Amino acid sequence: MSSPDPQVRAARNQSTNPVARGPVVAVTGAASGIGALLTERLAASEEIKQVVALDERRGECAEAQWHILDVRDPAIADKLRGADVVVHLALDLDLETDSAARTAYNVRGTQTVLTAAAAAGVHRVVLCTSAMVYGALPDNELPLSEDAELRATAEATGVGDLLEIERLARRAPRAHPGLNVTVVRPAVLVGGDTDTALTRYFESPRLLVVAGSRPAWQFCHVEDLCSALEYAVLEKVEGELAVGCDGWLEQEEVEELSGIRRMELPSAVALGAAARLHRIGLTPSPAGDLAYTMYPWVVSGSRLHDAGWRPQWTNEEVLAELLEEVAGRHTVAGRRLGRKDATAAGAAGATVALLGAAAVVRRARKARRRI
């Protein structure tokens, strides 16, 4: 027997499910990535009354009520009426996006969603940033508490946008009395085709290690992030929440588990080359991204733990999945190479070529200054 039409099934679920007495939840960025995973999860939950999905295209979750629009459009306020909670996941953190355009989208989108939610009478907004906002610093405690000072700078990809979103989150309850804002900060996110400078680190032929640095790796699987977001939606926990696997892995453990050997460079060489390569457009990652592979930014996740939440994934399991996802990809200094490039240059050769290119540019500029 064939299954009923998805729209018929959705209507039937809404009319015959007596236990769905919980909140109406709106999710922005619902058509892809974390937004799509969360939309599916909430739509299947007996604790959620209804899911309103917002994106620039329609996603695959038939049980959700879809609205197609840009989150920067003030008309979003009309679509949020009747919602109890909004989870804002419409962020652009793509490495290849123009930084000015990315900031304009992320900051304006968050401002619009917060203002629209308040105007629509929404009770709670859940924002998702990153544990990167704490900063990667040699004197960071292991692990950091949620209340630790946000010491990141805007030098890493997208972190400036995330810091501005954090500022908007702190100001929103004062600007809009009655609006509660929860911020969720995941560790290194893995799964669901997540593509960041930190996941690309494991696509390299050698793991770059800066001499004298003290890396500590903590991961967060997308499934655990979605379950943490659901806790926030259901108001089982609130405030500023850090989420990740329990504990962390030292660099030596990562190398042993991955089977990828290290390439160790002095700090001045590594940071200088990274800055020059990004400046001349050879790589998408600014030098600031390198700090997150040098120093710890591990989080405790104590507030979620106190509320009864537990990660279902370990750091070892998430790393294994990440290595499986990136198998066959070739990235050097944050720049993903095509199969042809990798074959022609060779893994180690590509690294030397990129570092050499930066050195050549530096020498050429010095030569021009002497003329």
N, C-alpha and C positions, 0 to 999 in steps of 0.2 A: 504494500500500500504506500502511495506517495505521501510525503509530508505536506501539511497545509502551506499555503502561501505565507511568506515571512510576515507580511503586514497583518494577515488574518491571525497568525500565531501571536503576534505582539498584542493585538487588540484583545484576544482571548486571555492572554496572561494578565493584562491590566484589569480585566473585568472579573476574573474568577479567582485571583490569588488573594485570599482574605488576610494573609499574614504580612503583606507588603504595606505596612502602616508607617514606615519610616519617612525620612526626608525626600523631597524632590531635589535632585542634584543636577546641576548644569556643569558640563565639562567643556572647556575650550581646547582647541587643538585635538579634537576627538577622532579625527579620521586616520591618524597615523601615530607611530611611535608609542610612547608611554600613554598618550591620550587615548589611543585606540584600545590598548590593553586594559586601562582603567575603566573605560566605557563598557567593555564586555563584562568585566568583573562586577561592576555595580549593577548592570542590567540583569545579571544572573543572581544577585543577592536578594534574599527574602527580607532583608532589613531595609531595602531601598524601595520607596514607593514608585518613583519614576526617574528616568535619566533623560536630560535634555542635552543633546550633543550639538556643539557649534564648531564649524570649521569652514574653510573656503571651498571645500568639496565634501560630498557625502561619503561617509565611511561605510563599513560593512555590517555594523551592528543594527539589525532590523528592529530590535526591541526598543531602541532609543528614538526619541522624537528629534528630528534633525532640523537645524536652521543653517543655511549657507550664507556666510558673511565674513568680512574681515573684522577681527576683534577690535580694530581701531575705529570702527564705525560706531558713532554714538547711538545708532539705532539698536545696538545690542541690548540696551536697557529694556526695550519692549520684549525682547526674547527671554529676558531673565525674570520677568514678572511671574510670581508663583513659585519660584525656586527658593529653597531654604538655604542651600549651600552652593557655592561656585568653586570649582577646582580649575585654576587657570594654568594650563599647560601649553598654551600657544606661544612658544618661545623659539627663536631661531638661534641656534648655537653652532651652525654649520661652519666648519673651518674655512670653506671656500667663499662664504658670503662676504661682501664688502662690509668692513667694520662699521662705517657710518650708517649704512642701510640697516645693518643688524641692530645697532643701538636704537635707531629711530623706531624700528618695529617693536623691539622688546620693551623699551621704556614707555612709549606711547600706548602700546597695547595694554600693559599692566595698569597705567594710569586710567585708561578708558574703562577697563573691566572693574576696577575698584570704584570709580565714580558711578558707573552704571549699576553695579550691584547695590550700592547704597540707595540710589534713586529708585530701584525696583523693590526695595524692602527686603533684600537678602540678609539673612542673619549672619552668615559666616562665609569668608573667602579663604581658600587654601591655596597658597603659592608654593611653587617648587623651585628652589635655587640649587645650591650645591654646598657641600662641606668645604669646597675650595675658598669660600668667603672667609674662613678662619685664617687663611694664609698658610703657606708652607715655609716654616722658619726653623732654624736650628735649635732654638730654645723652647719650641712647643712642648707642652706636656704630652705624655702618652698614657691614656688617651685624653683628648680635650673634652671638657664639659660643654653642654649646650650654651652655658652662660659665658664662655670664654670670649674675649674681645675679638671682634672681626678685624684682623690685621692684614688682610689681603690688600693688594694694590691692583690698579687697572691694567697691569702689564701682561697678564695672561689672557688667552682667547676667551672673550665673553665675560670675564670676571668683573669688569667694570659695569657691565649691564646688570649682573647679579647683585652687586653691591648697591646699585641704584634701586633695584627692586626691593632689596632689604630696607632701604631708607623709606621707600613708599609704604612698605608694610608697617613700619613703625609709626608713620605719620597718619595713616588712614583712620585708625580709631579716634584720633583727635579731630580730624577733619570731618569724620562721619560718625558721630556718636551712635552707639548701638550696633555698629559693624565690628565683628570680631575677625581677626586675621591670624591664621596659622601659617607658619613657614616651615617647610620640610626641606632638609639639607642632606641629600644622599652623598655617600663616599663615591669612589670611582665606579661609575655606572656601567654595567655590562648586560648584554642581552638585547633582543629586539632590534638587532642591526644598529646598535648604538655606535656612532663614529665620532671619536674625540681624539685630541692630541694624546691622551693617556691610553686609549685603546690602541692607537697607532704605534705607540711605543713598543708594543709586543708584535708588531709586524716587521720590525727591523731585523736584519741579519745578526746584529749584535746589540745587546742591551747597553746603551750608553750610561756609564757611571762616572760621575764627576768626582775626582779625587778628593778625599776628605769629607764627602757628604755622608749623610746617614738616612737613606730612604727607609720608609716603612709603608707597606702596601696594605690598604684595606679596600675591599670591593663591596659593591651593593648590586645584587641581581635585580633586574627590573620587576620580577615577581614580588620580591620583598618590598620594593619601593611602592608598588601598587597596594600591597596589604597595609603598609604604613599610611598611605594616603586614605585608604578606607577607614582606618582607625580615626584619622582626623575628621573625615566626613561625618562619622557617626558620633563625634564629640567624645570619644573615649579618652582623648588626650588633646591638649591644645598648647598654644605658645610656639616656641621655637624648638623644632625637633630635628635631631640628627639621626640618620639611619644608615646602617651598614652591617656587614657581617661582624660577628663577635671576634675581637682581637685583631691581629695583623700579622703580616709576613715580613720578615727581614729580606733584604736584597739577596742574600745568599740562598735563602729558601726559595725565592722566586726563580733564581737561576737554576737551582737544582730541579725544581718541579717542571720548569719550562724546557729545560735542556738547551737553552740559548746562552751562549757564553757572553761575557761582558767585554766592552771596549772602554777602557778607563782613560780619561783625558783630564788634564789640569783645568781648574775652574776658569781661568782667564781664556784659555783656548776654546773650551766648550761654549761658554756664554758669548764670547766675542764672535765666534763663527755663527752661532745661532742668530745673533742680532744682525749680522751682515747678510746672511742668507735670506732672512725675512725682509730686510730693507730693500734688497734688489729683486725681490719677488720670486726667488727660487723655492722658497718653502712657505706654507700657509701659517706656520706656528711662530709666534713671536718668542723672543728669548725668555719672557716671563713664564712660559709653559714649562721650561726646564726645571724651575724651582720645585715643581710638584713631583718631580722624579728624584729630587735631591734631599729634601727634608720632610719630616713627618707632618701629617695633618689628619691623624687618626682620631675618630670621634667615639664617645662612649655610648651614645644612644640611650642614656639612662631614663629619660622621660618616657620613651616608648616602652622600655623594659618594665618600668614601674607600673605602667598601665596594663601589663600582661602580654604585650607584643613580643614575639621572638622571631629572628630571622630563620628562614627555612634552608638557607644556603650557607655553606662555610666559605672562607676565603679560598681554600684549596679547590673546592668544587667550582666556584665562579671562575677562577683562573683557568681551570681545565676547559670550561665552556668557552671562555674568551679565546684560548689558543685554538680551539676547534673552529670558531667563527672566522678567525683571521688567517687560517691555513691557506696558503697559496697567494696571499697578498704580500707585496714587497714595498716597504716604506723606508725611506732614508731621511733623517732629519725632519720628519713630519710630512715629507712629500711622498705621496703614493706613486710608485712607478708602475707602468704597464709591463706586461709579461716580456715584451720585446726589449724594453729598457733594462729590466733586471737581468735578462739573459745576456744581453750585449755587454753590460758593464760588469756584471758579477756583483754579488752582495757586498763584499768588502771593497771592491773597486768603486762601487757607486758612492760609498761613504767617503772614500778618499777623494773622489772627484768633486763631490759637493763641498767638502772642507777646503779642497784646493781652489775651487772656484771663488770662494769667499776670500781666500788669501790673495788670489790674482787681482780681484777687484780692489782690495785694500792697497796693494802695491801700485796699481794703476792710478788710484786717487792720489797717493803720495807723490807719484811722479808728476801728475798734473799740477799739484800745488808747488812743486819746485820750479816749474817752468815760468 
